[in-house]
């Protein structure tokens, strides 16, 4: 290292920046970790070895050691995982960044498979040098923290880790501190191809979203956060959306986002005209939707077209990022060229659509009805309102309907029942509905009303009196209160008895959510193999509500479910979308519950379950792992078409 590289950098207050670091590793890779540490010729980087190498694969143990090893005089601490490649001049670059943004966390890598990797792609296309990480998990492959924050991590992880993945624990820790995570664009660290010691090898081939092998000094430190980030993940095209700097992130299908802004038909028409024959349609369509949405977002930020080499690099990582869970590295290498070519065409089509005149976003239903959604907490209730909005309704989630006027102007009320909230909550909802002169109420109840039934298959008329099972009786009484209120006020009330919902915002009350929580925290799943489960995808539930509201209120009750599974079938799906952990059989079986027939809603309202359930289950798994921690808010945003 030259004397210039040893120069001490200072921050804006004149305080000298002093860097320390650690490489976290397992004993069998200690030599590789030592060689990586020695690339810092100033000798500031130590090796942090897993203190319990015979334990289950996890990065939590070695991470605690690595973040503990902060030098006494350090202002910043850098932790590298042992399977990385550093750009030339990396340590000098890290010091300069620490001096420029001394109070922020800095990630030098974002994987091509994650939401933050998608933000890095957008930033590169928009000509930005920095972007803030998206709520999912902190990119921890190469992470630098202010020293005080680094010193506090171990205690936080010991108290709050509880088996969660290291990058999720770090996200929650930094959110608790209010420390944002910025990511360099392009990345100055990449992933090598050795097997993961953290149990992540099942995630497939992992690389940077866009990497440079030379860490040049940044020309600026303005950091972008995009209001919309399209991403291709697990084979699905999706968008992360934030309606303001203080709002929570929403994650929806890219096709829904394009419909929201009036460009859905434009995208479909352009895709039909494009040559996608080199790819299976199951890959071609989501690649197109993702890249088209990327073009829309980038054009909303800058009219300047990105350089060809940047587009080529960005779209080269799009395909493997979305497919790495299901394809080998060799297969991905074969897919990269055709995915890139189609993505480049889609990106330009999206840019052109955004820069040109967009079709009007209005639909026939928007002028027809306002729907107020109550209950369901701030997560699922708000999400369901968004789904109804995408179906054409003017839909809002009303957290506390007793507040004056919040239901005024609504024609329909959809209430997500919850006996656990107590009778006062439902009384307030119904009182507010009466004051607002609501025309119709849809009470979304639960299949749990059939708990304890001796029938293997149940219909809407299987329960005519209060059930004997305590939980079933609670749901029955909530239904009855709504029906009685409807008779007293002359308001049409209909009940949807919903199977276990799966999708974002569903709290860990039913089996799938509970199992996912156990899987994420490395605990065994407890199975009653005699039990069957019915689930309803969040999109199918919204479709059922739409079907009910679109028809005359002729039937008081409908059952709604997307699919039925044995205990082991559902457990296997949980393992696929979350994490595989051991199964243990319960010694005492639980309360029996009949399988609901959905023949009535299918026959009378022509409703059919149509949403891919693996997507709903994965959305629930991702929400439980990545979206239940409080995000850092107030960061400036680029773009606002949501």
VENFEN-V611402 format. One record per run of one state. SS is the DSSP state (~ for helix, > for strand, _ for the rest). FROM is the first residue (numbers start at 0). TO is the last residue. If there is no record, write none. Layout:
{{SS,FROM,TO} {SS,FROM,TO}}
This chain:
{{_,0,8} {>,9,9} {_,10,14} {>,15,15} {_,16,17} {>,18,24} {_,25,25} {~,26,36} {_,37,43} {>,44,48} {_,49,58} {~,59,67} {_,68,74} {>,75,80} {_,81,82} {>,83,85} {_,86,86} {>,87,87} {_,88,88} {~,89,99} {_,100,103} {>,104,106} {_,107,109} {>,110,110} {_,111,113} {~,114,124} {_,125,128} {>,129,131} {_,132,140} {>,141,145} {~,146,159} {_,160,164} {~,165,176} {_,177,179} {>,180,183} {_,184,185} {>,186,186} {_,187,187} {>,188,190} {_,191,199} {~,200,202} {_,203,206} {>,207,207} {_,208,209} {>,210,210} {_,211,212} {>,213,213} {_,214,222} {>,223,223} {_,224,224} {>,225,225} {_,226,226} {>,227,232} {_,233,234} {>,235,240} {_,241,248} {>,249,252} {~,253,259} {_,260,262} {~,263,272} {_,273,279} {~,280,300} {_,301,306} {~,307,322} {_,323,327} {~,328,354} {_,355,362} {~,363,366} {_,367,368} {>,369,374} {_,375,375} {~,376,389} {_,390,392} {>,393,396} {_,397,410} {>,411,415} {_,416,417} {~,418,420} {_,421,421} {~,422,434} {_,435,438} {>,439,445} {~,446,449} {>,450,450} {_,451,455} {>,456,457} {_,458,468} {~,469,488} {_,489,490} {>,491,497} {_,498,498} {>,499,501} {_,502,509} {~,510,519} {_,520,523} {>,524,526} {_,527,530} {>,531,536} {~,537,548} {_,549,555} {>,556,559} {_,560,561} {>,562,565} {~,566,576} {_,577,581} {>,582,584} {_,585,591} {>,592,592} {_,593,593} {>,594,595} {_,596,597} {~,598,604} {_,605,611} {~,612,625} {_,626,636} {>,637,637} {_,638,641}}
